[in-house]
Amino acid sequence: MSFRNPLNNPNTRLFVSYLGLVNTTAAGLFGLDKEQARTGGWRIPEKVLCSTALVGGWLGGFVAMRKFHHKTKKQSFLQKYYACVAANIGLMGLLAAPTKLRNHLMQRFLRR
């Protein structure tokens, strides 16, 4: 049995590149918002920061929150952010599910 490198698949490379870009963007936005908060400048709306988690940038957001000590104590923000993380993970799980299971789950969800 030979090992097949998943990075040889163009779709995998595209997905990994996308995740790198969205996580770097999320971290940059958290860093910029922290700097603006410190200097009294314009702020990045919380819905923008949460949106980065929703589209897959939650790991970069978490790392940046810890690194910059930003938004780590504001419970109202954290609840929204965690909800976006959960939604992203759920969607990624659904997309990664085998086709038959995914179709079954989607049909059940859409019937409600």
N, C-alpha and C positions, 0 to 999 in steps of 0.2 A: 504494500500500500504506500503510495507516495503522498507527500504533503503538498497541498495546493495553497499557495499564498493568496489570501483573500484580497490583498492590495493589487493583485494583477487584474482584478475585475475593474473596468472603468467606472461602473456605477458605485463601487465601494470607494474608489479614489475620489470621486465627485462628492460623495456623502461626507467623507472624512474632511475634505477641503471645506465644505460648507460648514461643518461643525467647528472647524478651526476658525473660520471667519466670524461666525456668529458669536462664539465664545470670546474671541479677542475684542469684538465690538462691544459686547456686554461689559467686559472688564474695563474697557476704555470709558464707557459711559458712566459706570460707577465711579471711576477715578475722577473724571471730569466733574461729576455732580458733587463729589466730596470737595474738590478744589473750589468750586463755585460756592458751596455752602460756607467754606472757611473764609472766603474773601468777600462774601456778600453779593456775588454776581447772580446772573440768571441761572435758574435751576432746570434740570432735566425732569420732566413730569414723571411721577411714579408709574403712570400707565405705560410709558415708554420703557422704563426699567423692567416692569413686569412682562411686557411684550417680548423682551429678549429671552426670558425664561420660557415663554410659551412656544417660541420658534426654535428652542434647543440650546440657548446660550446660558442655561442655568448654572452649569458648572463654573464657567468663567465669572458669572455673577456672584456665586458663593465665595469663590477664591478672592475676588475683589472686595467683597463686603468685609471679609476677615482682614485682608491686607491693609485696606484703607480705614478700617474701623468705622464703616459707614452703613447706616440703616440696620445695624445689628440689634438695636433695642426697641425700635419702633414696631410694636406688635401689629398695628393695623396694616403696615406695609408687609411685614413678614407673612401674615396670613394670606394676603393676596398673592405674594410671590410663591409661597408653598403651593397654593392652589394651581398656579400656572405651571409649576414644576410637575405636579401630579398629572395635570392635563397633558403635558408634553410626554411624560413617561407612558401614560395610558395610550396615547395615540401611537407612539413608537412601538409599543407592545402589540397593538392591534395591527399595525402595518407589517410587523415582523412575524405575525402568526401565519400558520399555513393557510393557503387560499380557502380551503373548505371551511375551516373554523372562522376565518375572517368574514367570509360571505354570510355564514350563519349568524354571527354576532351582529353584523350590520343590518341584516334583515330583521332580527328581533328588535334592535334599537329603533329602526325606522318605523316599525309597526306601532310603536307607543304613541 
